[in-house]
Amino acid sequence: MQQNFTIIDAYGFLFRAYYVLPNFRTSYGLPIGGMYGFINILIKYLSLYTADYLVVVFDTGCKNFRHTIYPKYKINRPALPDDLIQQFSLVREAVDVLNIAHEEVKNYEADDIIATLSKKYVAKDMHVNVVTSDKDMLQLLGENTTIFDPIKSKYLSEEYVYEKFGVASNQLLDLLALTGDASDNIPGVPGIGVKTAAKLLNKFGSLDNIIVNVNEIEQNKCREALIQYYDQAILSRQLVSLCYDVDLSGDIEKYAVKQPDIKRLMPFLEKYELKALTHKIAKCFQIHIDFSVRDSVIMQRYCSDQFENFIDICKSEGILAIYVDIENGTIRNITVSYNENNLFCIDSDNVENALNIIAPILMLDSVLKVVYDAKHLLKIFHNIKPFDDIMIMSYSIDAGNHDHSLRNIVYYNLNKEYTNLSSQTLLLLHKVLKKKLLTNKLCTIYERFEKPLINILHNMQQIGVLVNAEVLHRLSKNFLQSIKILEQEIYQLAGENFNLASPKQLGNVLFDKMNIGKAKKLRSGIYSTNADVLEEFSINGVEIAEKVLRWRHFTKLKNTYVDVLLREVRGSTGRVHTFFSMISTITGRISSSNPNLQNIPVRSEEGNEIRRAFIAREGHKIISADYSQIELRIMAHIGNVKAFKNAFFHNEDIHLITARQIFNTDQLDKNLRRKAKSINFGIIYGMKSSGLARQLKITKEEAALYINQYFSYYPEIKTYIEEIKNYARTYGYTKTIFGRKCFIRDINSSNYIIRGFAERAAVNAPLQGTAADIIKRAMIHLFDKLKTTTGRILLQVHDELLIEVPDLYVDEVARLTKEVMETVVVLSVPLKLDISIGNNWADMKKLDL
């Protein structure tokens, strides 16, 4: 029987694993997501496919003989993330303790080692299986060589090669020589892509034959390119050719599959907190590992008498964990526990009876309920108190570090892989998360800012916002008419009809056919037609650019807002019920979706028309309570910005003050104030000269001058920005004034573009996060006080609250709201609230209270 030799491309596994779990770390902060995933994929493969001999092949990471041939080889490759590089040695250690042979050789790539091993053992009548996602390895396909792609989780055949590349595997080398490879900076022949290369190879058979018969090629450009870049094609073939004679010592037995070294494996799993993999490893290698991942659990199935007794025990224990397993809106089962070793399972047939038994305990003050996503459960249980919410506890600790699905929370906090989540899981997490909240001094964030908000947001979701559907229908009709008129005008200017929604077709019309000006091409090869590009042409009088921008404006208003809102209006209530997420941002900001009511446009006349559709019910008014310049006030407080403080204390216009300093004039108008406003908000969020230049439509040099003048007049802001970036680089997060941690991924990235985004996020987070904390406290204080007036909070739009109030209580609620929101926290500068009232969200009258 033919023996099987399996060769695994290590970094193919590792890179895939790392990008699935980029932030997976041990409790002591060591990044292990790549290693964890690598072992998982390796074990999964070995459990499914038999191997008599096995080797894992690594790259050394050093330059190799190809760099000698062509110094620019792989020069464009971006630097790898630091926390991925740290895991290279960990993966080698993992392979060692699993007792799997591995190879790496200086001056050669993993591809060359794989090719050498494949050739050597195919010649010895073995079946070689290469496990890799690297397309270059498809050259090895043959009668006794198979390629298994771990990403696609399937074997790749000759049919696959032909379908994807249009050639046989033995022609792939020449195809890659012709097309080149941008990721490895292999030049190839300019202008020849996969389709053209495949046609040439199918006609002439090989690269050498193509060159010999080059004059027979009919297409002029293709023929001339091959003649001009012949040397480049030959060089490219050298670079993509695999080396089949790497010097590898030892015989076949060094690659024989062996059992892991238990004495080394157990400490390894404990050291890197990988006990979750114990069962998989033991099963794969058919060994016994002498520690268990999970404690034994006593599980009971539903029986009403036993369940009532179980609930009585929960009352005496003072705790009840409830996990509701929901699929497609239907409850599959419910599990409840009072400690980590007891579990009561209620299947779908008994849910209704069980809920009747549970109901009284849900409001019992002496029993703490531990749940996941309390806001969602309130739709089922209607009322729960007191409770702890595992999802919100996790978010309070780790905002920005990972998403907060229950499985992810388990990964990051228990380092276990639970197939079946249950109430027992919640209790295990509760113990860990309570300790982390205390250790990280985040109890206040969870207890005072997050948990009290859950009921309020649930209430807001249930109430919804009343919408005048007639207004929306009229707007949809008007916007469609505007879209059609603009389309015809654009087609007339272009001299042809085309798909305006296609950036490719639009770019071809504007730059190839109409030649409206200098064009910028994207990596995909199509012209850039984004808003910045079109606005520049519009400013310079290019009529078609202005009309395309208008067409996009109306199309977005209709498709993104008006039509979506019409679909979301609930027929029974005439209201739109949005979903508020508490866990979607790193700063603590609440977000809205399905539909997004925080993004209703306000800056254009047409956008404001959409707000007119949001109305108060009969006998009521809408109150808008909007914090004025709250983030600038927070900057004044955090950065101790003296000029800001002075302006806010004396109720002066900070944008006019900035305009006076930047533009060095007392002749100020709305336009200069608008520019100063952009400068104020742009710079405190870390905007660079290029961004400010785009926003103000000025040169980069002018923007740089404005920034220098700004920092000259407000030196404390420059100091704050530098200090907060340094803090983030050191600790990996920034904090709000209340202690919320906003984790900043990639703050130390070696990629300057990614690092730049992270630095701006670091500067922004304490300001936006503190503003989010303030309005959350305001909502919590206001919610209870409004009950006596039957006033209801409808929406939170970042720094603004919308409140629906009976006409009788408008003045009282307006004054109450102003008092609560301006005094909810005490900063070193006063908070200021703008109050407006109206019958709808657009036509509002500002109150001077």
C-alpha positions, 0 to 999 in steps of 0.5 A: 500500500502506498504510504502518505507523506504530508507537507504543511506550509506553516505560515499559510496556517499561521497567517490565516489563524492570526487574522481570525483571532488577531487580539487573542491573548493570555491573561498576562497579555501575550498574543497567542491568537495565531498559535492557537489557531495554527494548532487548531487547524493542524489538529483538525487536518490531522484528525480528518486525513491520515499521514504516515509521514509528516513535516511542517515547513517554515520560512526563515524570514531572511533574504534568499537566492532570489534577492541576489537575482533581483534585489527588488524581490518582495520589496513591496511587502508590508511589514508584519504586525509585531504581535504576529512576529512574536508568535513565530517562535511560539508556533515552532515551540508548539510543533516541537512539543507535538513531536512533529518534524519541521524544516527551514533552511537559510537562503531558501523559501519554504516553497523550495523545501516543499518542492524538494521534499515532494520530488524526493519522496514521489521518486520513492513511490510515496503519495505526497500531499502538500497542505498550502494555500499558495498558488505557486505550489500548484506547479507540483500537481501530479499523479502522486502529488496532491494539493490541499487548500486549508482555507477552501478545505478541499483538494485542488485538482488539474481541473481547478487549475485550468478553471482558474488560470486557463492552463495545465499545472505544468504551464503555470510556471510560464503563466506566472512568468508572463503575468508577474506577481505584484505581491512579490514584486515580480514584474512579468510582462506589462499589459499581459494578464492571466487571460492573455497569458493563458491564450498564448500558452494554449496556442504556443505551449510554453514561454520559450515557444512564445518568444520563438514565434513572437511575430505570429502574435496578431495583437500589436501591443502584446507582441511589442510588449513581449519583444520589449520585455523578453528579459523581464519575462525570463527573469520573472520565470527564474523568480517563480521557479521552485528549487528542487535540490535544497540540501536536507539531511536525514532519512524518511524516519525523521518525518514519521508521525509520532505521539506528542511528548506528554511531559513537555506538552502539558506544561506548554498548554498550561503556560500558554493557557491552551487547555481548551485544546487538550481534548482535541489533541488527545483525540487526534493522537489517541493519547491520555492527558491527565487534566480535564478542561471542564469540571463535572456538571450535574444536569437535570432535565425539566420536570415542574416539581423538580424545577420549583425545588431548583428555583427554591435553592436559587432563592437560598443561594441568592443567585440565578444564571439564565441562558436563553438559546435563541435561533431565528427568533425562536427559543430553542432551550433555556438553561439555569444554574445557581452554581458552576456545577448545577445545570437545569435544562428546559427544552422548547416544549416546556419553556412557557411553563418554566417561565411562569415558575421563573417569573416571580424570582426575576423581580426578587431583590434578594436574588442576583440574576446573571444573564447575557444581553439583558436588553434583548432578554427584557423582550422575553421576561419584560422585567429583571432586577437586580441583574448583571449582564455578561455582555456589558461587563465584558464591554466595560472591560474590553471596549475595542479589544474584541467583539462581545459575542458570548463565544468570544467572551469565553475565549478571552476570559476563560480560554476555553472552547465550549461547544454548548454555551449554558448558564454554567458558562455565565457563572464562570464568566461572572466570577472572572469579569467581576474580578477584572472590573475590580482590578481594572477600576472599572466598576464605576463605568459598569455600575453607574454608566452602563448597567442602568442604561440597559432598561432605558434603551430597551424602553426607547426601542419599544416606544419608537419614534412616530413618523409621518409616512405621507411626508416620506412618500412625497420625498421619495417621489420628489427625490426620484424625479430629481434623480431622473432629471439629473440622469438625463442631464448627465447623459446629455453632457456625456453624449451617451447613456451609462451606469452612473452607479458604476465607478468604472463606467463613470471614470471611463466617461469622465476621463477617457471620453470627456477628458475633464482633467488629470485622473488618479487611478486606484490599485484596481486599475479604475479611475477614482471618482470619489466625492473629493475628486468630483468636488475639486472638478466641480469647484473648477467649473466642470458641470458634469462633476457637479451634477454627478455629486447632486445625483449621488446626493439625491440617490443616497437620500432616497435609497439610504434614508427615505425608502429604508424608513418607509420599510421600517415603519411598523403598521400597528403603531406608525412608529419606527423602532430602531435598535440601540447597540451599547457595544459597537464603539471603542469610546462608549458611544451608543449606536443605532441600526435597523434603521440608523436614526443617528445618521439622518442628514441635517446639513442640506435642505433636502436632508432636513426635509427627512427630519420633518417626517419625525413627528410628535403624537397628538397633544405632544411636542418634541423637545431637542436637548443638544449639548453645545460644543461639548467636546471642545469643553471637554478638551478645555477641561482635560487639556487645561486650555486657558483660552478655551476656558476663558471663552466658555466661562464668559459665554464667548463664541470659541469659533470666532475667537479661533477665526480672529487668531488664525486669519488675523482679522476682526472683519469676521463673517460666517464663512471665516467662522465656518472655517474656524469651526472646521479647524477647531474640531479637526485639529483636536481630533488629530487631523493633519495638514492634508486632511484640513486642506481637503476640508477647507479646499486650500493647499497643504502649505496653507493648512500647515500654516493654520495648524502651526498658528493654532498650536501657537495660540493653544499650546496646551492642545498640542501638548495634550495630543502628544501626551495622549498618543504617548500614553496610548503607545505605552498602555494600548488604551486611552481613558475618559475622565471617568476612567473608561478604557478605550483600547486602541488597536494598531497604535504601535503598528509598523505600517504608518498609515494604520498607525496614523489612524490609530493615533487619531483614534487615540486623540479622539477617544478621551473626548468622544468617550467622555461626551458619551459618558456624560450623556449616558449619565444625563439619560439615567438621571432624566429617565426617572425624573420624567416619569411624573410628566409622562415625558419619554426619551425617544432618541439619543443622537450622540450629543442630543436627546429627543424627548416627547412631552405632553403639551401641558408639561413642555415648559416644566420638562424643558427647564428640568432637562436643562437643569439635569443635563447641565449639572449632571457632571462638574467640569472646570468649564460650564456645560451648556445645553441648547433646548428647542421644541416643535411638532417635528424634528425639523421645525423647532423653535429654540428656547432661551431658558 
